[in-house]
Amino acid sequence: MGPLAAFVAGPTAFELEQLLALVAWIAQALQAHGVTFWAHGSTLLGVLRHYGPVPWLEDAMLGAFATEPASVVAALQSAAREHPTFGPVAVVADESCGAECGRWVLSFARGVRSAGLGERVRTSVSVDWFDARGESLSWQRHFDVGRGTLSHRQVLGLMLPASRLRPFGPLMLHVPHDPWGLLDAYLAAPSCGGERRFLEACELRACRPRGPAGGGLPRNESGARPNARLPCAALASVFPMVLARRSFASVAALRRELGGAASKSAVAVAPAPPGSPSLGKRLLAPAFSVEVAADAVRGAYPLFIAEAPVQRAEVIDSEFCVMALFGHHGILMVQQGAPDGQQKPLR
C-alpha cells in the first residue's frame, strides 16, 4: 500500500469513540467553569477538513483562554473523575515542553493500546493555556510570538471571540473567531513548519518535529512514526474530507460570483434559512463559504455554509453567531453560537 498504509493504520472505531467522548467530557468541564476554549492545532485542522477528528490521529488538541492557569487547572481537575462509559480520567501536566509550560494532557486511565511497533499509545486530549498578556509559553510554542512576525495581539484577534460552532463528528465544537486564519498562522510558524495547503496535501502529522524532543510539540504532533504525505484527493476514497473552499464576504460578492438573476433567488434564503432561530433576533452582515467535500459513497458534493452574527433584541450589544449548513437536499443544520464567555453546551 506504500504511503497509504501509514494513514489507514490510525485509531480503531473504538478508540475514535473514546476520543470523541473524552473531548466532550473536557469541553463540558471547561464550559462549566466559564473557561473559553476552541479546537486547536491538528484538531482545528480536523474540524475544517474532516468535520471531525483527523482520521489517522489518536489525539486531540484544545486551546483555552484564561487570565491565570489556575482557572484551567480547576476545570481540568473537575474532569478527572469517573466517566460513565470509559472509566476514570487522568490529567497530568505535560513536562515534554518544560516545567509549568501551560499544557495538560487528559486520557482514560484504561485506554491503552499497542501501536504495533512496541510502543504504547493512549488516546488523549492536550489542552494549551493562552493568556491576554501574551506571557504563557503557548504563545511561543505554537506561534513563535516574540520571535516571529506575529504579535500575540494579532493572534488573539484570530482566536477570540470563539463564538462559532463547527461539527466535530457527532459533537459541535467551538472554533476560533477566524479558524482558517488561525490554522494558517499555526502551520506557518517555524515551530510547526506544516503544510499550509492542507486541503490539497495531507500529512501524517500536521507539524514537523524539530530537535531531539520534537520541538516540544504535543504528542500527536511528535509521534515516533515518520511523516508521510499524500494528495488529499487520493485519500478522499478512504476518508471523507473537504478538498476545496471559497469564501465570500457578503451576499453581493456571492451574487457577483454566481452571476445572473437566478443567483439572487438562490441566496435570498441564506440569511434566514427555514428552521433558523428567530426569537427576537435579527441577522447582521452574513458571510458565506462554499466547500467541496468528497467521499467514496457520494463522490464530490458541494456544501454551502452561511455564518452570520445575530443581534438579540432583548439584550443590547449582545451578538450570537448562526451557522447554516446546506447540502444538495436542502438545509442540513442550523447551529447557534454564543459570544466569548457565553458559550453554549455541546449537542
C-alpha positions in Angstrom: 0.0 0.0 0.0 3.0 2.3 0.2 2.5 5.7 1.9 -1.3 4.9 2.2 -0.6 2.3 4.9 0.6 4.9 7.4 -2.7 6.8 7.0 -5.1 3.8 7.3 -3.2 2.4 10.3 -4.9 5.0 12.5 -7.1 4.7 15.5 -9.8 2.0 15.6 -13.5 2.7 15.7 -13.4 2.1 19.5 -10.5 4.4 20.0 -12.3 7.1 17.9 -15.3 6.7 20.1 -13.1 7.1 23.2 -11.5 10.2 21.7 -14.9 11.9 21.0 -16.2 11.0 24.5 -13.1 12.5 26.1 -13.3 15.7 24.0 -17.0 16.1 25.0 -16.1 15.4 28.7 -13.4 18.0 28.8 -15.5 20.6 26.9 -18.3 20.2 29.4 -15.8 20.7 32.3 -14.3 23.9 30.7 -17.8 25.3 30.0 -19.0 24.6 33.5 -16.0 26.7 34.8 -16.5 29.5 32.3 -13.2 28.9 30.5 -13.2 29.9 26.9 -11.9 27.1 24.6 -11.7 26.1 21.0 -10.5 23.4 18.7 -6.7 23.9 18.2 -3.9 22.7 16.1 -4.4 19.4 14.4 -8.0 19.2 15.9 -8.8 22.5 14.2 -7.5 21.0 11.0 -9.8 18.1 11.5 -12.8 20.3 12.1 -12.2 22.3 8.9 -11.1 19.5 6.6 -12.9 16.4 8.0 -15.8 17.8 10.1 -14.3 15.6 12.8 -11.1 14.2 14.1 -8.2 13.7 11.7 -8.8 10.0 10.9 -5.2 8.9 11.4 -4.5 10.7 14.7 -5.2 9.2 18.1 -5.1 12.6 19.9 -6.9 15.9 20.0 -5.9 19.4 21.0 -7.8 22.2 22.6 -6.8 25.8 23.3 -8.0 27.5 26.4 -8.1 31.2 27.2 -8.0 32.4 30.8 -6.3 35.2 32.9 -4.4 32.7 35.0 -3.7 29.0 34.6 -5.4 28.1 37.8 -8.8 28.6 36.1 -7.9 26.0 33.5 -6.4 23.6 36.1 -9.6 23.8 38.2 -11.7 22.9 35.2 -9.5 20.0 34.2 -9.3 18.7 37.7 -13.1 18.6 37.8 -12.9 16.3 34.7 -10.5 13.9 36.4 -13.2 11.6 37.7 -15.1 8.5 36.7 -16.5 8.7 33.1 -19.8 6.7 33.0 -18.7 4.7 29.9 -14.9 4.6 29.8 -13.9 4.8 33.5 -11.5 7.1 35.3 -10.0 10.1 33.6 -6.4 11.1 34.4 -4.9 14.6 34.0 -1.2 15.3 34.0 0.9 18.3 33.3 2.9 17.8 30.1 6.5 18.0 31.0 7.9 17.4 27.5 7.8 21.2 26.9 9.4 22.1 30.2 8.2 22.8 33.7 5.0 24.8 34.0 4.6 25.2 30.3 0.8 25.6 30.5 -0.2 22.3 28.8 -2.1 19.4 30.3 -2.9 16.0 28.9 -6.0 14.1 29.8 -6.7 10.4 29.0 -8.8 7.5 30.1 -6.7 5.6 32.5 -7.7 2.3 30.9 -7.5 3.4 27.3 -4.1 1.9 26.4 -3.4 0.0 23.2 -0.4 -1.3 21.3 0.6 0.8 18.4 2.1 -2.2 16.6 5.8 -1.1 16.9 6.3 -2.0 20.5 5.3 1.4 22.0 2.1 2.1 23.9 -0.2 4.8 22.8 -3.0 6.2 24.9 -5.9 8.2 23.3 -5.6 11.6 24.9 -6.5 15.3 24.6 -4.0 18.1 25.3 -5.1 21.5 26.5 -2.9 24.5 26.0 -3.4 27.7 28.0 -3.3 31.2 26.4 -3.5 34.4 28.4 -4.4 38.0 27.5 -0.9 39.4 28.3 0.9 37.1 25.9 3.0 35.7 28.8 2.1 32.0 28.7 4.5 29.7 26.9 1.8 28.5 24.5 2.2 31.8 22.5 5.8 31.0 21.7 5.3 27.2 21.4 2.5 27.4 18.8 3.0 30.8 17.1 6.6 31.9 17.8 5.3 35.1 19.3 8.2 37.3 20.3 10.5 35.6 17.8 8.5 35.6 14.6 6.5 38.2 12.7 3.2 37.9 14.6 2.4 39.6 17.9 0.3 38.0 20.5 -2.4 40.6 19.9 -2.6 39.7 16.2 -3.0 36.1 17.1 -5.5 36.9 19.8 -7.6 38.7 17.2 -7.8 35.5 15.2 -8.7 33.5 18.3 -11.4 35.5 20.0 -14.3 35.6 20.4 -14.6 31.8 20.0 -18.4 32.1 19.4 -18.7 29.8 16.3 -19.5 26.1 16.4 -18.5 23.6 13.8 -19.2 19.8 13.5 -16.7 17.6 15.1 -18.1 14.1 14.4 -21.4 14.0 16.4 -20.3 16.9 18.5 -20.5 20.7 17.9 -17.1 22.1 18.9 -16.1 25.8 19.4 -13.7 27.2 16.8 -11.6 30.4 16.9 -13.0 33.7 15.6 -11.1 33.2 12.3 -10.5 29.4 12.2 -8.8 29.4 8.8 -6.6 32.3 9.6 -5.5 30.9 13.0 -4.8 27.5 11.5 -2.7 29.1 8.8 -0.7 31.0 11.4 -0.2 27.8 13.4 1.1 25.9 10.4 3.2 28.7 9.2 5.1 29.2 12.5 8.7 27.9 12.4 7.9 25.7 15.4 5.4 23.8 13.3 6.5 24.1 9.6 3.4 22.3 8.5 1.7 22.1 5.1 -0.4 25.3 4.7 -2.1 23.9 1.6 -3.9 21.4 3.9 -6.9 20.9 1.6 -4.6 19.8 -1.2 -1.8 17.9 0.6 -2.4 15.7 3.6 0.4 14.9 6.0 0.5 12.2 8.7 1.5 14.9 11.2 0.3 18.4 10.9 3.6 19.7 12.3 7.1 18.5 11.5 9.1 17.9 14.7 12.3 19.7 15.2 15.2 18.7 17.5 15.6 15.6 19.6 12.4 16.2 21.6 10.3 17.1 18.7 10.5 20.8 19.4 8.2 20.5 22.4 5.2 19.8 20.3 2.2 17.8 21.7 2.3 14.1 21.5 0.0 13.9 18.5 2.4 16.2 16.6 5.6 14.5 17.6 4.9 10.7 17.4 7.5 8.1 16.6 6.2 7.3 13.1 8.0 9.0 10.3 5.9 11.6 8.5 4.1 10.7 5.3 2.5 12.9 2.6 -0.2 12.2 0.0 -2.6 14.3 -2.1 -5.8 14.8 -0.1 -7.8 13.8 -3.3 -6.1 10.4 -3.2 -7.2 9.9 0.4 -10.8 11.0 -0.2 -11.7 7.5 -1.3 -10.9 6.3 2.2 -11.6 9.3 4.4 -14.3 11.9 3.8 -12.8 15.4 3.6 -13.1 18.9 2.2 -11.0 19.3 -0.9 -11.7 22.9 -1.8 -13.2 26.1 -0.3 -14.2 29.5 -1.5 -15.4 32.2 0.9 -17.5 35.3 0.2 -17.7 38.3 2.5 -21.2 39.3 1.5 -24.3 38.4 -0.5 -23.2 40.9 -3.1 -19.9 39.1 -3.5 -21.6 35.8 -3.8 -24.0 37.1 -6.4 -21.2 38.5 -8.5 -19.5 35.1 -8.4 -22.7 33.2 -9.4 -24.0 35.8 -11.8 -27.5 36.1 -13.3 -30.9 36.6 -11.9 -31.1 33.1 -10.6 -28.4 33.7 -8.2 -30.4 36.3 -6.4 -33.2 33.9 -5.6 -30.6 31.2 -4.7 -29.1 33.3 -1.9 -32.3 35.1 -0.8 -33.0 32.5 1.8 -29.4 32.2 3.1 -29.5 34.8 5.8 -32.7 33.3 7.3 -32.9 29.6 6.3 -36.0 27.6 7.1 -36.0 26.4 10.7 -33.5 29.0 11.8 -34.0 30.5 15.2 -35.8 33.9 15.4 -36.8 34.7 19.0 -36.4 38.4 18.6 -33.1 38.3 16.9 -32.0 39.9 13.6 -29.2 38.7 11.3 -26.4 41.2 10.7 -24.0 41.1 7.8 -23.6 37.4 6.8 -20.6 35.7 5.4 -20.7 32.6 3.1 -18.4 29.9 2.0 -18.7 27.0 -0.5 -16.9 23.9 0.4 -16.5 20.9 -1.9 -16.2 17.6 0.0 -15.7 14.1 -1.3 -16.0 10.5 0.0 -16.2 7.0 -1.5 -20.0 6.8 -1.4 -21.2 10.2 -2.6 -18.2 11.3 -4.6 -17.7 15.1 -4.8 -20.5 17.2 -3.4 -20.9 20.9 -2.5 -21.7 22.3 0.9 -22.9 25.9 1.3 -22.2 27.4 4.7 -23.8 30.7 5.8 -22.4 32.3 9.0 -23.9 35.5 10.4 -23.8 37.4 13.7 -27.2 37.8 15.2 -28.2 40.7 17.5 -30.6 39.8 20.3 -33.4 42.3 20.6 -33.7 41.9 24.3 -30.1 42.4 25.1 -28.3 45.5 23.7 -24.9 44.8 22.0 -25.2 41.1 22.5 -24.3 39.0 19.5 -24.6 35.4 18.6 -23.5 33.5 15.5 -25.8 31.3 13.4 -24.2 28.8 11.1 -26.4 27.2 8.4 -25.0 24.2 6.5 -26.7 23.4 3.2 -26.3 20.2 1.1 -27.8 19.3 -2.2 -31.0 18.2 -0.5 -31.6 21.5 1.4 -30.6 22.6 4.8 -28.5 20.1 6.9 -28.0 22.1 10.1 -28.7 25.4 11.8 -26.5 26.0 14.9 -26.2 28.9 17.2 -23.0 30.0 18.9 -22.7 32.5 21.8 -20.1 35.2 22.2 -16.9 34.6 24.1 -17.7 33.9 27.7 -21.3 32.7 26.9 -20.5 29.5 25.1 -23.4 27.1 24.6 -23.2 23.4 25.6 -22.3 20.8 23.0 -25.1 19.0 21.4 
